[in-house]
Amino acid sequence: MASTTLVREALRRVSDQLQDMSPQFLRWDQTSLVHALNDAQRVLAKYLPHSCSRVDAFKLEAGTRQSIETVPSARLLPGDGSASMRGNRLLSAPIRNMGANGTTPGRAIRTVERSALDQGDPLWHTRSATAVTQIVYDPQTPKVFYVSPGAPVGTDVWIELPWLPDPLDIPTAGDYTAGGASTTKLSVDDKYLDDVVNYVIARAYMKDAEFVGSGQLASSFSQMFVASINLQAVAMGLPDPKLRALPIPSGA
């Protein structure tokens, strides 16, 4: 679920709610709001990991062992342009082969237990081919999986991978005004835009706490965010985070 929401659109909504549009970022500066926006994405990824779910074509490394810990942009289609991405875990097993170019659908990939492969063919880690038939994945090591047969050295082999990457940091340098030229997008899915906006507004009013009424407004937007996260987690069958206050990442 790659996002289509531009950062400048999210911040336009924030600034509009804060009545800070003439000119924008006069009272609440862009840099502070972008920092809060990055924190909002991290919080969503922590409590609602599916907010960052993606399905990308993924180019295999040579051999059987594969990692999503850090994935260069050249190994992802469509990925996120020029940015490398850091994986959190697989969402499910890879679905199918995607040829030598990442765009040609091929045979399905089935999940197997490592013990079955080890017993049936103890040398399976030495086999290679241009199409994967099986995958071994252990949720206890969520950033690593194994493919069988392995990818040959010097040959591009792509598969379709459902996974949960960490949100990309939004750079503070950029023209994120409502009419700006920036095309940077959020990492979280579009349906979480309201949550992102509520989080950033809450943080803005917290920073502005010395002004009359800001504390109450910070509390109101915090509670809207917290209630939404708790309800969505339960609806998705995830553990209820039971949030009572706005989560603020360490060091923010």
SVG drawing of the C-alpha trace seen along z (x, -y; Angstrom):
<svg xmlns="http://www.w3.org/2000/svg" viewBox="-13 -36 41 73">
<polyline fill="none" stroke="black" stroke-width="0.4" points="0.0,0.0 2.4,-2.7 1.3,-6.1 0.2,-8.7 -0.1,-11.6 2.4,-14.3 4.2,-15.7 3.2,-19.2 -0.5,-18.2 -0.3,-16.7 1.4,-19.8 -1.2,-22.0 -3.9,-20.3 -1.8,-20.7 -1.2,-24.4 -4.8,-25.0 -6.0,-23.5 -3.4,-25.5 -4.6,-28.7 -1.0,-29.3 -1.4,-29.8 -0.8,-33.5 2.0,-32.9 2.4,-29.2 4.9,-28.1 5.1,-31.5 4.1,-30.4 5.0,-26.7 8.1,-26.4 8.4,-23.7 11.4,-21.9 9.6,-21.3 6.5,-20.0 8.5,-17.7 10.2,-16.2 6.8,-15.6 5.6,-14.1 8.5,-11.6 7.6,-10.7 4.0,-10.2 5.1,-7.7 7.3,-5.8 4.5,-5.6 2.1,-4.3 4.7,-1.7 5.1,-0.5 1.5,-0.1 -0.1,0.4 2.7,2.1 0.3,2.7 0.2,-1.1 3.6,-0.6 2.8,2.6 4.0,2.9 4.2,5.4 7.3,4.9 9.3,6.8 12.5,7.8 15.8,8.7 17.5,11.6 21.1,11.7 23.2,14.6 22.7,17.7 19.9,18.9 20.1,16.5 18.2,13.2 17.8,10.2 15.5,7.2 17.4,5.4 18.7,2.8 17.4,3.0 19.1,0.7 16.7,-1.1 18.2,0.9 16.7,4.1 13.1,2.9 10.4,2.2 8.6,-0.2 10.3,-0.8 10.6,-4.5 12.8,-6.0 16.4,-6.6 16.0,-5.7 17.2,-2.5 14.7,-1.0 15.0,0.9 12.8,3.8 10.9,4.7 9.6,8.2 7.9,10.1 4.1,9.7 3.7,13.1 5.8,15.5 6.9,14.3 4.1,14.8 5.6,15.5 8.7,15.2 9.0,11.9 11.5,12.9 14.9,11.3 13.5,7.7 11.1,7.6 8.0,7.1 7.4,10.6 5.1,12.7 6.2,16.4 5.6,19.5 4.2,19.4 6.4,19.9 5.4,22.2 6.5,22.1 8.3,25.1 9.8,26.1 13.6,25.9 13.7,29.4 11.9,30.9 14.4,29.3 17.4,30.3 16.2,33.9 15.2,34.2 18.3,32.5 21.1,31.6 22.9,29.8 20.0,27.5 22.0,24.4 24.4,25.2 21.7,25.4 20.8,22.4 18.4,21.6 16.7,18.6 13.4,19.3 12.5,19.8 10.2,22.7 10.3,22.7 10.9,20.3 11.9,20.9 10.9,18.2 11.0,18.2 9.2,15.3 11.7,15.5 14.3,14.1 11.9,11.7 14.5,9.9 16.0,13.0 14.6,15.7 15.9,18.4 15.0,19.3 15.3,22.6 16.9,22.9 19.3,20.0 19.9,17.2 22.9,17.8 25.9,15.4 25.7,12.8 22.0,13.4 19.1,11.2 16.3,13.1 13.2,11.2 10.4,12.3 7.2,10.5 7.5,9.7 4.9,8.6 6.8,6.9 6.7,4.2 9.5,1.7 10.3,-1.0 9.0,-4.5 11.5,-6.7 12.6,-9.8 11.2,-12.9 14.1,-15.4 13.6,-18.8 15.1,-20.6 12.4,-20.9 9.6,-23.2 6.6,-21.8 4.5,-24.9 1.0,-24.3 2.0,-25.5 5.6,-24.1 7.3,-22.0 8.2,-19.1 7.0,-15.6 8.1,-13.8 5.4,-11.4 4.5,-10.0 5.5,-6.3 2.3,-5.3 -0.8,-4.4 -3.2,-7.2 -6.0,-6.1 -3.8,-7.1 -3.5,-10.7 -6.0,-11.9 -4.0,-10.1 -0.8,-11.7 -2.4,-15.1 -3.8,-14.7 -0.5,-13.6 1.4,-16.6 -1.2,-19.1 -1.0,-17.6 2.8,-18.0 2.5,-21.5 0.2,-22.6 2.4,-20.8 5.3,-23.0 3.1,-26.0 1.8,-25.2 2.6,-28.6 -0.3,-30.1 -3.8,-30.0 -5.8,-27.1 -2.9,-25.3 -2.8,-22.6 -6.5,-21.8 -6.1,-21.6 -3.0,-19.4 -5.0,-17.1 -8.0,-16.9 -5.9,-16.1 -3.8,-13.6 -6.9,-11.8 -8.2,-11.6 -5.0,-10.0 -4.8,-7.6 -8.4,-6.5 -8.0,-5.9 -4.9,-3.8 -6.4,-1.7 -9.6,-1.0 -7.8,-0.2 -5.4,2.2 -8.3,4.2 -10.1,4.1 -7.0,5.6 -6.7,8.4 -3.5,6.9 -2.8,6.6 -4.6,3.7 -1.8,1.1 -4.1,-0.5 -2.5,-3.9 -3.5,-6.6 -1.2,-9.4 0.4,-10.5 3.4,-8.3 6.6,-10.4 9.7,-8.5 12.8,-8.7 14.9,-11.7 12.1,-13.7"/>
</svg>
